[in-house]
Amino acid sequence: MTQQDIQLFATPLGPQLTPSEWDTFSKVLPSDVKKKLNQYKHWQDRQRALLGKTLIRWALLPFLDDALLHTAQDEHGRPYIAGHPHWQGDFNLSHSGDWIVLAVTPSGRVGIDVEEIKPVSKELMHYALSKAEQQLVSHQSHHVFYELWTLKEAFFKTGLLPSRSPHLLDTVDIKRTRKDLSTQLFYLDPLHPVSICWNNVSSTIKTTKLNREQLLQR
């Protein structure tokens, strides 16, 4: 990664981990984190959370000493690296359906969102989208709704916009007025669009897909 690259890491949810695999993945995690993981009711949610924690560690260890790799949350619930004097970058995690994704930037802010495409009601569209966005979705497939929704989430998750909820953001207006923010949309597979938003000068996003064996190499 160069000083300005945005790096995207993606790993599939995959089949349920065996108890042995779970122990291998979770052994490096603090006890309080393990306790929180076990509070999830469904194995898919537990596994997404575990793989997300693993993905963050895998991606950030090249930049940070393992002993200093402590994540915390600010007053808005946004995660960050706590107590590291030299880390000037940012990271953001998202998971939905079959994928867990992580965006990392060595400078500035970054937000990312992945969604699994499912049927959407008209009521949800009216709630989630601005009037300008509704016009873009009109007579289009559900894919377009999710493309806009992932973009709204990515904007929101940078923490750079004064809004209490992503559904209140108007992506049409933001793209027109916030020239400091860059975005990119792509698909991991036909049912999982991903949007990334960032505010450094980079125009390069490098994507790395990781399997379980690769995630255990650090």
N, C-alpha and C positions, 0 to 999 in steps of 0.2 A: 504494500500500500504506500503510495506517495503521500506527500503532505496534504494533498487536496482530494484524494480519491474518496468516494463514498463506497463502502464495501457492504454488500448484501450477502448474508448467509442464510441458507434455507435447509431444513431437515424435515423429512416426512414423519408423521406420527407413527406410522407403521403398526404392526400387530402388537398386542399387549406384551410388555416385558415380562420375562420369567422372574421369579423371586431372586435368582442369582444375578440376573442382569440388572434388576432394580438396585440391589446392594452395590454392585460395581459402579453404577452411575451416581448413586447418592452418597457414597462413602466420603467424598471430599466436602460435602455440604455441612454447614453448622447444624447442630441438633435442633435449634428452633425452626430452621427452614424445613428440615425433615418432618417436624411435627405439623407444620402448616400444610405440607404436601399431603399428608395422610388424612387431612380433614376433608378433602374432596370426596364426594360421594361416588362419582363415576370414575372408572379406571382411565377413561380417555382424558378427563380433566386433570387427574393426577399426573398422567404421563406427559401431557402438554406442558404442565408446569415444570416437571422435572427436566424435560428436554430443553425447555427454555432457559432454565438456570444453567444447564450444562453448556448450551450454546453461547451464552454470555461469557462464561468462564473461558471456553475454547477461543473465542474471538478476541478477548481482551488480554489474555495472558502474554501475548507478544509485546504489549505496551506497558504492562504493569507487573510488578513482582507479586507472586501468588499471595504472599503475606499481607499485601496492601489491597488486594482485590475485594473490597467490601462495598456492597451496594446498599443504598438507602433510598428513601422517598422524600420529596419535598412536600410542602403543605398542600399541594394539589395532587399528590399521589404519583408524581412523575419520578421514575428511578434515575439515580445518578451514582457516580463513584464517590464514595465518602472518604475524606481525609487524605487524598493523594495530592501532594503539592505541585506535581508537574503535569498532571493529566489535564489537557485543555480541550479534549474531544467530547464526544457525546455518543450515546447509543439509545436504541429504542427497539422494543420487542413487540411482536404481535403473533397471534395464532388463531387459526380457524380451520375447521374441517380437517383435511389431511396434512396441513403444513404448519410449521413453526418457523418464523422468519425474524431476522435481526438485522438492523442497519447500524453501521458504525462509521463515524466520521472523526478524523484526528483533530478537527477544529470546527467551531460553530455548533449549530443545533441540527438535529435530524428527527423526523417522525416517519413512522411506517405503519401500514395497515394491510392485512390480508383478510379476505372474506371468502366464504364458500357460497357460491351462487345457488340460491333457492327461490321458489316462488315468492313474490312480493305482492301484498295487497295494495289497492289504491289508497287506502287510509294511511298505511305506513309511508307510502311515497309522499303524500301530502304533508305528513308530519315531518319527515326527514329532509325534504328538499325545499329550497327556496322557489319562488315563482319562476325565476329565470332558469333554474335547474330543471324544474318540472317541464318546461318547454323543450329542453334538450332531450328528456326521456320520453316525451310524448310519441307514441306509435313506435317506440323502439323496444328491443328485447330487455329482459331483466338484466342482461349483462351491463347495459348502460347505467342502470340504477346503481349497481355494485361498483362500477368504475367511479362514479361520482361519490358514492359513500366512502370508499377507501380513500379517495382524495380528501374529503372533508376530515376524516379521521387523521390522516397524515398531517394535514395542516394543523389540526387541533393538538396533536401529540408533540409537535415541536415546542409547545409552550410559549410561542411567540405572538399569539393572537389573543386579544382580550375577550374571551368567550368562556362561558361556564359549561358549554356543551357543544359537541360537533354539529348537531343538527341546526344550531343557530347560525352557523357559518354559511356564507354564500360564496362558493368557489368561483363563480363567474366574476363577482366583484373583487375577490382577493387577487385573482390572476391579473385583473386590470390595474389594481392600485398598489400591489406589493411586488414591485419589480426585484426586490432583494431576495425573494423566495423562488427556488427552482423546484420543479416536480417532474416525476417520470412514472409512467404506468406500464406495466407488463403483466404477462400471465405465467404462472408457474406450470399450470396445465389448463385445459379448457374451462374448468370450474373454479379456479382460484386466482382472481386478479389481485395484484399488489400495487399500491401507490407509495411513493417515497417523496418526502418534501425536505429540503435542506436550505441553509442560508450561507454556506461558504461559496467560494467562487468556482468550485468544481463543476464540470459538466460530464464527468466520467463516473459511471457506476460499474463496479466489478461484482459479478455474481458467482458465488460458490455454493454448490449443493453438497451436503455432507450426509453420509450414512452413519449408522450407529458406531461402527468400528472406528471411523475417522474421529468421531466425537470423543472417543476414549484415549486418543493419542497424546493428550496434553494433561 
